[in-house]
Amino acid sequence: MILKEYLLRGLVRSALILTPASLVSQWQEELATKFGLTQFRTTSDSLAQRDPDAFWQEPYLIASLATAKRSPHAERVCLRPFGLVIVDEAHLFLASTAA
């Protein structure tokens, strides 16, 4: 909801969502169906493999954490400024609090 509000107000012109690989498609689907945000490209897109430079220049991205940490992607992630970065790591928090 915060992302949608920031986009509506023009406060964010680029966003990166980092999530476990198993949730990349779910994030894309839920952003599209629940918030009408259809402009997000994902690391599942063929562009990410074909042309990493072009992929990482897209304004709205959903990337798996594993892909973003790997070469050649890691360098591009670190060099690029984003208006907003969301990191989905709730599963790690839940696992550590359950112990």
Secondary structure in CASP SS format (residue, H / E / C, confidence):
PFRMAT SS
TARGET T0000
AUTHOR 0000-0000-0000
METHOD secondary structure of the structure
MODEL  1
M C 1.00
I H 1.00
L H 1.00
K H 1.00
E H 1.00
Y H 1.00
L H 1.00
L H 1.00
R C 1.00
G C 1.00
L C 1.00
V C 1.00
R C 1.00
S C 1.00
A E 1.00
L E 1.00
I E 1.00
L E 1.00
T E 1.00
P C 1.00
A H 1.00
S H 1.00
L H 1.00
V H 1.00
S H 1.00
Q H 1.00
W H 1.00
Q H 1.00
E H 1.00
E H 1.00
L H 1.00
A H 1.00
T H 1.00
K H 1.00
F H 1.00
G C 1.00
L C 1.00
T C 1.00
Q C 1.00
F C 1.00
R E 1.00
T E 1.00
T C 1.00
S C 1.00
D C 1.00
S H 1.00
L H 1.00
A H 1.00
Q H 1.00
R H 1.00
D C 1.00
P H 1.00
D H 1.00
A H 1.00
F H 1.00
W C 1.00
Q C 1.00
E C 1.00
P C 1.00
Y E 1.00
L E 1.00
I E 1.00
A E 1.00
S E 1.00
L H 1.00
A H 1.00
T H 1.00
A H 1.00
K H 1.00
R C 1.00
S C 1.00
P C 1.00
H H 1.00
A H 1.00
E H 1.00
R H 1.00
V H 1.00
C H 1.00
L H 1.00
R C 1.00
P C 1.00
F C 1.00
G C 1.00
L E 1.00
V E 1.00
I E 1.00
V E 1.00
D C 1.00
E C 1.00
A H 1.00
H H 1.00
L H 1.00
F H 1.00
L H 1.00
A H 1.00
S H 1.00
T H 1.00
A H 1.00
A C 1.00
END
